[in-house]
């Protein structure tokens, strides 16, 4: 029986390209596609789906969160543009991953793996075990800091804030600051779903790192767990309070 496939990616062009590639194989039946992860979960729950090609980095719900909400028995192939998500465990489990831009031979490998799993007499148990493994080994997101020929990886949950100074962008932890390549605007777009909020045109703060919010004649300020105080732009103060629930 030809497997029924659903494609989920928040980028419409990525969905269109992958659907075209899948159709060209002649080995699957595309039953749906979506750029909205919430809508995709509902659609997959409502219709028979064997396999979901699922992007990892999406706003609101990331691929791991979507995966956890799918019905039992639905297989998942993760797709990602970031090396840090390409866990070695993916390649050894029934669930697979594809690194963007997806290649035809890698896509064929993923479909081969699906077919091998479906042929196993213990397919449902193997799938459940693979799903448990893949969710258990979810690694924290990291950002790269390059210094000469050396690249240091900083875990996102160690970073209290990002700040732009003297045409450079820094990721700041309790121990030190690291130069990173993305701009504050790029970091805001990338990490808003991870709990970061832009309090100033040059400052992006992890909301969980804020321990105190103060207001005075010099404007609103936040104090972080490491004692640092940062100014909040006047036009962003209300939105910050809303985010903090105050």
N, C-alpha and C positions, 0 to 999 in steps of 0.2 A: 504494500500500500504506500502511495506517495505521501510523505509527511506534509502536514499542514503547517505553514510558517507565518509568523507575524514579525514585522520589523519595527523597532522603536529607536528613534534617535531625535534629539531636539533640533537637529539641523536638517532642513528639508532636502537640501542637495545631497546630503549623505544618505538619507532614506532612498531617494530616487536612484542614486548610483547603485546601492546595494540591491535594491529590488531588481534593477536591470540585470545585474550580475547573476542573481539567483534564478531569474527567469531564463537566462541564457543556458544554465546548466540542464534544464529540463528534468531535474530530479526532485523538485519541490513544488508545492502548490501554495502560492502566496494568498493568504486569506485576509490579510489586513496589514495596515501600516499606520504609524502615528508619530507626530512630533511632540505630543503631550503625554508624559508618562502616566499621569492619573487616568486619563481617558483610555490609554492602552491597557492598564490593569483591568478596568471594567470590561473592555471589549474582549480581552483574553479570557476572563472569567465566564463571559456569556456565550462563547463559541468554542467548538473543539479546536484546540491548537496543540501541535506536537512539539514545536520548536520555536523559541523566540530569539531573534538576533537583537541584542540589547546593548545600547551605548551605556558606558559607565558614568561619564561626566555630564550630568544634566541638572538644570535648576529644579528646585522644589523637592523632587525625588531623584536620587542618583540610581544607577543601575543596580547596586546592591540592595537598596530599599525596595525597588520594584521587584527584584528577584524574590525577596522574602514574602511578597504579597501574592505571588502567582499560585495557581492551583497545584496541588500535588500531581506529579506525573508530567508536568511541562518541563521540557529541557531548555537550557539556556546556553547560547554562545555570546559571550561578552565581546563588545567591540570598543576600542579605545585608541586615542591618538597619543597617549602618554605612556612612556616606558615604565613609569613607576607602578602602573596598574597591571603590567604584564607579568603577573606572578608565575613563577616556575611551576607551581602546583596546578595551574590551569592545564598545562600540557600533558599532565599525567592522570587527570581525572576524566570522567565521561563528559563533563562540561568543559568547553573549550574557550579560547579567546582568540580574537583577530586584531592585529595591530593595524591601525589606519596609516596610509591608504591600503585598503584590503586588496590582496592579490588573488588571482584566479586559483592558483595552486593551493593557497592557504584556505580558501573557501571550500574547495573540493575536499581538503583534509578534514574540515569540520563536519561536512555532510557524511563523509566516510565514517567518522567516529559515531555520529548519530545512528547510522545504519547498523554498525557493529553492536551498539548498545541495545537497540531494539530487537536484535536477533538473540540476545541472551535470555535464557529462561528466567533469570532473576533480575530482569530489567528494572522493575519498579524499586527493588531494594538497592540496586547499584546506583540508580538515579538519586534516591534519598541520601545515600552515603556521600555521593559526589557533591550534592547541594550543601550538605552539612559541612563538608571540608572547605568548600569555596567560601562560604560565609564566615567560617571560623578563622581563615587565614587572611581576611581583609586587613591590609596594611594601612597605617596612617599615611595620608598624603604628605608628600615632601616637595620642597622647592630647592632648586640647585643654586649654589653660590659659587661663581667661578673666580679664582684668583690665580692669574698666570696660567700655568698648565695643570693646576689642581682644581678639582670640583668637589665642593663639600655639599652634602645633602642635609637640609634642615627639616625636621618634622614640623608639620603645620601647627600641631597642637602645642608646640614649644614657643611659638611666636606670639608675642603680646600685641605687636602692631608693626605695620610697615610705614616708613616715612621717607619722603623725598627731600633731599638736601643737596645743594651744590650740583645739580644735574645728575645726581645718583639716587638710586632707590635702595633702602636698607630694610632687611627683615630683622627685627629686634627681639631678642630673647632675654631671659633673666641674666644670662652669662655675658653676652656680647651681641654685636650687630654684624650682619652679613650683607654684603653687596649682592643684589639680585638684578637680573636683567629687565623684567617686566616693569612697565610704568604703574603708577598708582591706579590709573584708570583701568588698565588691563587686569591688575590684581583684584580690583573691586568686582569686575565682571566675572572673574574666575572663581573668587572665593566668597561671594555674597552668600551662597548656599551653605558655606562652611561656618557661618556665624561671624563674618567680618563686616564692619560697617564703616563707611567713610565719614569721619567727623569733620574733616577739613580737606581742602583741595590737595593738600600734601600729606594727609594722614589717614590711614586705614587701620581700625582697631578691632581686635577680637573681642566681641561683646562679653564673653565669659571672663575676660581678664580685668574688666572694670569692677572695682570694689567700691567706688564712691563717685557721686556726681554732685558738683557744687555750682552755685551761681552767685555772682557778685557784680560789682561795678566794672570789673574787667572781663565780664562775660562768663559763659558756662565753661567748666573744666571737668575733666575726668581724672581720677586717680586709679592707677593700675595696681595689681597685686604686688609688684616689685617696687612700689613707691613712686614711680614716674607720674608726673602730671602733664596732661596734654590739653591744649585749647580746642574748644569746639566752635566751629564757625556758627555765627548767629543764625543763618538760614538753615542749619542742619540740627539745631538744638531740639526742636519739637519732634522731628523724625527720630532722633536718638532716644528721646524719652518714651516715644511710642514703642520703639523696639525693646526698650528695657522694661516696659510695662508700668511706667510711673507718670 
